[in-house]
Amino acid sequence: MTINATQTLLTYLLPLGLTALACWLLGSLGSLRFALSSWIGIITGYLGSYSYNLWQRLSHDEQNLGGIWSSLSDAFWRLTFPKLDVQWVPLAISVALAVTVVMHWTNSSSKKVIRFTAFTLMIFALNTLLIAMILWNSVHLAENKSLVLRSGNVLIPGLLLTLIWVGPLLRTRNRGLIPQPNADLESSTPKLASPIGWLAALALPLSATLLLASSGTLSLAFKALIPATIPLAQFYQRKSQHNVSVMAAGWISLAVCLPVILGHFFAEVSVWQAVLIVVSSFLTLWQWPEKSHSLVKQWGISFACVLPALIAAGVAALTLVAQMQGESPDGY
């Protein structure tokens, strides 16, 4: 697969730059800016990728300003009204943004069991529907497959994405990261999250990118790389905030773990590699280190959480290198 300068700019560099810029400009929105900046970068990446591919299909005479506009508008409508596999991802990211905004605005009420259950069921339904739409015309939902296998291909990924998303919200309620009503001042003070946790969050998209690139899916690999600017920018600012794992869960679930799951269904990502990435994502959000911990404990927690993802990416990279050496005339 050949990637030229124009494709690199539209598909990768522009989304990365816009994500970092949005994360910086939207600082007044607090932790909500993570979801917004991630949405901007991912939508831009998909729009740029589809627009460039459509523009490449035009004849030489049509590759002008009018051709650019027609390719852009065609890509916009394809992503707005998706029909094929990964075309559903930008729409799902948009719905995820809406859900995250609602969770952010109703944070004080999210501790109620009924409301939390409603959020969980809604997110599970969205994730399951997304997986079903992506796999709809694939062999994974073919009629010759058993009902159990087809149901598992849809429900298990949907459940995993949901656990990553709602797990941190349940943790914050149980560990006092969200102030409880009618509590004394000391117990209602939110615990601050350590900035070191953002390094673990940074390792997730980097590991997913390396894993997907080693599996031969460069397009998904670079899309998983786009959200990496969010933890990088946040760690650079070194601001300690509470409740960051709740706001980071949405983009880690759909912008990092979903491409890995797609890599399993449509590429060479094995089950255990995908599971390791998902486990790391869950642990990173569930065990986000607190600023009150010692520095050694903060680094230890972060490293332990991302270790499964690093193992999956490392093994994939070593396997690819071994295969390339074996195919080389001078290989051993």
C-alpha positions as CSV (number, residue, x, y, z in Angstrom):
1,M,0.0,0.0,0.0
2,T,1.5,3.3,-1.2
3,I,0.8,6.4,0.9
4,N,1.6,9.7,-0.8
5,A,2.0,13.2,0.7
6,T,-1.6,14.3,0.0
7,Q,-3.1,11.2,1.5
8,T,-0.9,11.5,4.6
9,L,-2.0,15.1,5.1
10,L,-5.7,14.6,4.7
11,T,-6.0,11.3,6.4
12,Y,-3.5,11.5,9.2
13,L,-1.7,14.8,9.8
14,L,-4.8,17.1,9.5
15,P,-6.9,15.0,12.0
16,L,-4.0,14.7,14.4
17,G,-3.5,18.5,14.3
18,L,-7.2,19.3,14.7
19,T,-7.5,16.9,17.6
20,A,-4.6,18.6,19.5
21,L,-5.8,22.1,18.6
22,A,-9.4,21.3,19.7
23,C,-8.1,19.8,23.0
24,W,-6.2,23.0,23.7
25,L,-8.8,25.5,22.5
26,L,-11.7,23.8,24.4
27,G,-9.9,23.8,27.7
28,S,-12.7,25.7,29.4
29,L,-15.0,22.7,28.9
30,G,-12.9,20.6,31.3
31,S,-12.8,16.9,30.8
32,L,-15.6,17.1,28.2
33,R,-13.1,18.4,25.7
34,F,-11.6,14.9,25.4
35,A,-14.7,13.6,23.8
36,L,-15.2,16.7,21.6
37,S,-11.6,16.8,20.3
38,S,-11.6,13.1,19.7
39,W,-14.8,13.4,17.7
40,I,-13.4,16.2,15.6
41,G,-10.2,14.3,14.8
42,I,-12.0,11.0,14.0
43,I,-14.6,12.6,11.8
44,T,-12.0,14.6,9.9
45,G,-9.9,11.5,9.4
46,Y,-12.7,9.4,8.0
47,L,-13.9,12.3,5.8
48,G,-10.5,12.9,4.5
49,S,-9.8,9.3,3.8
50,Y,-13.1,8.7,1.9
51,S,-12.8,12.0,0.0
52,Y,-9.3,11.2,-1.1
53,N,-10.2,7.7,-2.3
54,L,-13.2,9.0,-4.2
55,W,-11.1,11.8,-5.8
56,Q,-8.5,9.2,-6.9
57,R,-11.2,7.3,-8.8
58,L,-12.0,10.4,-11.0
59,S,-10.5,10.8,-14.4
60,H,-7.5,13.2,-14.8
61,D,-9.7,15.9,-16.4
62,E,-12.1,15.7,-13.4
63,Q,-9.4,16.1,-10.8
64,N,-9.9,19.8,-10.3
65,L,-11.6,22.1,-7.8
66,G,-15.1,20.8,-8.8
67,G,-13.8,17.2,-8.4
68,I,-12.6,18.0,-4.9
69,W,-16.0,19.4,-3.9
70,S,-17.9,16.5,-5.4
71,S,-15.6,13.9,-3.7
72,L,-16.0,15.8,-0.4
73,S,-19.8,16.0,-0.6
74,D,-20.1,12.3,-1.8
75,A,-17.9,11.2,1.2
76,F,-20.0,13.3,3.6
77,W,-23.3,11.7,2.4
78,R,-21.8,8.2,2.5
79,L,-20.7,8.7,6.1
80,T,-24.0,10.4,7.1
81,F,-26.1,7.6,5.6
82,P,-23.8,4.6,5.9
83,K,-24.4,1.3,4.1
84,L,-21.1,-0.6,4.4
85,D,-19.0,-1.9,7.4
86,V,-16.7,0.8,8.7
87,Q,-18.9,3.6,7.2
88,W,-20.9,3.2,10.4
89,V,-18.0,4.2,12.7
90,P,-18.3,8.0,12.3
91,L,-22.0,7.9,13.0
92,A,-21.4,5.8,16.0
93,I,-18.7,8.2,17.2
94,S,-21.2,11.0,16.8
95,V,-23.8,9.2,18.9
96,A,-21.2,8.4,21.5
97,L,-20.3,12.1,21.7
98,A,-24.0,12.8,22.4
99,V,-24.2,10.2,25.1
100,T,-21.0,11.5,26.7
101,V,-22.3,15.0,26.7
102,V,-25.5,13.8,28.4
103,M,-23.5,11.9,31.0
104,H,-21.4,15.0,31.6
105,W,-24.3,17.3,32.1
106,T,-26.2,14.8,34.3
107,N,-23.2,13.7,36.3
108,S,-24.7,14.5,39.6
109,S,-27.6,12.2,38.9
110,S,-25.7,9.4,37.3
111,K,-25.1,7.7,40.7
112,K,-28.8,6.7,40.9
113,V,-29.2,3.0,40.1
114,I,-32.1,3.5,37.6
115,R,-30.3,6.2,35.6
116,F,-27.0,4.3,35.6
117,T,-28.8,1.2,34.4
118,A,-30.5,3.2,31.7
119,F,-27.2,4.6,30.5
120,T,-25.6,1.1,30.5
121,L,-28.4,-0.5,28.5
122,M,-28.4,2.4,26.0
123,I,-24.7,2.2,25.5
124,F,-24.9,-1.6,25.1
125,A,-27.7,-1.3,22.6
126,L,-25.6,1.3,20.6
127,N,-22.5,-0.8,20.6
128,T,-24.3,-4.0,19.7
129,L,-26.2,-2.2,16.8
130,L,-22.9,-0.8,15.6
131,I,-21.2,-4.2,15.5
132,A,-24.3,-5.7,13.8
133,M,-24.3,-3.0,11.1
134,I,-20.6,-3.4,10.4
135,L,-20.8,-7.2,10.2
136,W,-24.2,-7.3,8.4
137,N,-22.9,-8.3,4.9
138,S,-19.9,-10.2,6.1
139,V,-19.3,-13.9,6.4
140,H,-19.5,-13.6,10.2
141,L,-23.2,-13.2,10.0
142,A,-23.8,-15.5,7.0
143,E,-26.8,-17.7,7.1
144,N,-24.7,-20.9,7.1
145,K,-23.3,-19.9,10.5
146,S,-25.1,-21.1,13.6
147,L,-27.3,-18.7,15.5
148,V,-25.1,-19.0,18.6
149,L,-22.0,-18.1,16.6
150,R,-23.7,-15.1,14.9
151,S,-25.1,-13.9,18.2
152,G,-21.7,-14.2,19.8
153,N,-20.0,-12.2,17.0
154,V,-22.4,-9.3,17.8
155,L,-23.1,-9.5,21.5
156,I,-19.6,-10.2,22.8
157,P,-17.9,-7.2,21.2
158,G,-20.8,-5.0,22.1
159,L,-20.5,-6.2,25.7
160,L,-16.8,-5.6,25.8
161,L,-17.1,-2.1,24.4
162,T,-19.8,-1.3,27.0
163,L,-17.8,-2.6,29.9
164,I,-14.9,-0.3,28.9
165,W,-17.3,2.6,28.7
166,V,-19.4,2.3,31.8
167,G,-16.8,0.6,34.1
168,P,-15.1,3.8,35.1
169,L,-18.4,5.5,35.9
170,L,-19.3,2.7,38.3
171,R,-15.8,2.9,39.8
172,T,-16.1,6.6,40.4
173,R,-19.3,6.1,42.3
174,N,-17.9,3.4,44.5
175,R,-14.5,5.1,45.3
176,G,-15.7,8.6,45.9
177,L,-14.4,10.3,42.8
178,I,-17.9,11.8,42.3
179,P,-19.1,13.7,45.4
180,Q,-22.0,12.1,47.1
181,P,-24.9,14.2,48.4
182,N,-25.5,14.6,52.2
183,A,-21.9,13.7,52.9
184,D,-19.4,15.5,55.1
185,L,-17.0,17.9,53.3
186,E,-13.9,15.6,53.6
187,S,-15.6,12.5,52.2
188,S,-17.2,14.5,49.4
189,T,-14.0,16.0,48.1
190,P,-13.2,14.4,44.8
191,K,-9.9,12.6,44.5
192,L,-7.6,14.0,41.9
193,A,-6.4,11.8,39.0
194,S,-2.7,11.6,38.4
195,P,-1.4,13.1,35.1
196,I,0.7,9.9,34.8
197,G,-2.4,8.0,34.0
198,W,-2.4,9.9,30.6
199,L,0.8,8.1,29.7
200,A,-1.0,4.8,30.1
201,A,-3.9,6.2,28.0
202,L,-1.3,7.3,25.4
203,A,0.1,3.7,25.2
204,L,-3.3,2.3,24.3
205,P,-3.7,4.0,20.8
206,L,0.0,3.5,20.2
207,S,-0.2,-0.2,20.9
208,A,-3.4,-0.6,18.9
209,T,-1.7,1.3,16.0
210,L,1.3,-1.0,16.1
211,L,-0.9,-4.1,16.3
212,L,-3.1,-3.2,13.4
213,A,-0.1,-2.0,11.2
214,S,1.6,-5.3,11.9
215,S,-1.6,-7.1,10.8
216,G,-1.6,-5.4,7.5
217,T,-4.4,-2.9,8.1
218,L,-2.7,0.5,7.8
219,S,-6.0,2.3,7.3
220,L,-7.4,1.2,10.6
221,A,-4.0,1.6,12.2
222,F,-3.7,5.3,11.5
223,K,-7.3,5.9,12.5
224,A,-6.5,4.3,15.9
225,L,-3.5,6.7,16.2
226,I,-5.6,9.9,15.9
227,P,-6.8,10.0,19.5
228,A,-3.2,9.7,20.7
229,T,-2.9,13.5,20.7
230,I,-5.5,13.8,23.5
231,P,-3.5,12.1,26.3
232,L,-0.3,13.6,25.0
233,A,-1.7,17.1,25.2
234,Q,-3.2,16.5,28.5
235,F,0.0,15.1,30.0
236,Y,1.9,18.1,28.7
237,Q,-0.4,20.4,30.6
238,R,0.0,18.3,33.7
239,K,-3.3,19.3,35.2
240,S,-4.7,17.0,37.9
241,Q,-8.5,16.6,37.5
242,H,-11.1,14.3,38.9
243,N,-13.4,12.0,36.9
244,V,-11.1,12.0,33.9
245,S,-11.5,8.2,33.3
246,V,-15.3,8.7,32.8
247,M,-14.8,11.2,30.0
248,A,-11.9,9.3,28.4
249,A,-13.8,6.0,28.4
250,G,-15.9,6.8,25.3
251,W,-13.1,7.6,22.9
252,I,-10.9,4.8,24.2
253,S,-13.8,2.3,23.7
254,L,-14.8,3.4,20.1
255,A,-11.6,5.1,18.8
256,V,-9.1,2.5,20.1
257,C,-10.8,-0.8,20.9
258,L,-13.3,-0.8,18.0
259,P,-10.6,-0.7,15.3
260,V,-8.8,-3.6,17.0
261,I,-12.1,-5.6,17.0
262,L,-12.6,-4.8,13.3
263,G,-9.0,-5.9,12.8
264,H,-9.9,-9.3,14.2
265,F,-13.0,-9.7,12.0
266,F,-11.5,-8.3,8.8
267,A,-7.7,-8.7,9.1
268,E,-5.2,-10.9,11.0
269,V,-5.6,-9.7,14.5
270,S,-6.0,-12.8,16.7
271,V,-8.6,-13.2,19.4
272,W,-6.0,-13.1,22.2
273,Q,-4.4,-9.9,20.8
274,A,-7.8,-8.2,20.7
275,V,-8.6,-9.4,24.2
276,L,-5.3,-8.0,25.6
277,I,-6.0,-4.6,24.1
278,V,-9.5,-4.6,25.6
279,V,-8.3,-5.8,29.0
280,S,-5.6,-3.1,29.0
281,S,-8.2,-0.4,28.1
282,F,-10.5,-1.6,30.9
283,L,-7.7,-1.7,33.5
284,T,-6.3,1.7,32.5
285,L,-9.7,3.3,33.0
286,W,-10.7,1.3,36.1
287,Q,-7.4,1.7,37.9
288,W,-6.5,5.2,36.9
289,P,-3.8,6.3,39.5
290,E,-4.7,9.0,42.0
291,K,-2.4,12.0,42.7
292,S,-2.4,11.0,46.4
293,H,-0.5,7.8,45.6
294,S,3.2,7.8,45.8
295,L,5.1,8.4,42.5
296,V,6.3,4.8,42.4
297,K,2.8,3.5,42.9
298,Q,1.4,5.8,40.1
299,W,4.0,4.5,37.7
300,G,3.5,0.9,38.8
301,I,-0.3,1.0,38.3
302,S,0.0,2.7,34.9
303,F,2.6,0.2,33.6
304,A,0.7,-2.8,35.0
305,C,-2.5,-1.7,33.3
306,V,-1.0,-1.2,29.8
307,L,1.3,-4.3,30.0
308,P,-1.2,-6.6,28.2
309,A,-1.5,-4.1,25.3
310,L,2.2,-3.8,25.1
311,I,2.6,-7.5,25.0
312,A,0.0,-7.8,22.2
313,A,1.6,-5.1,20.1
314,G,5.1,-6.4,20.8
315,V,4.4,-9.9,19.8
316,A,2.6,-8.7,16.6
317,A,5.6,-6.6,15.7
318,L,8.1,-9.3,16.3
319,T,6.1,-11.8,14.3
320,L,5.9,-9.3,11.4
321,V,9.7,-8.8,11.5
322,A,10.3,-12.5,11.6
323,Q,8.0,-13.0,8.5
324,M,9.8,-10.3,6.6
325,Q,13.2,-11.8,7.4
326,G,12.0,-15.2,6.3
327,E,10.8,-13.8,3.0
328,S,14.0,-11.9,2.4
329,P,16.5,-13.6,0.1
330,D,19.2,-12.9,2.8
331,G,16.9,-14.0,5.7
332,Y,17.7,-16.9,7.9
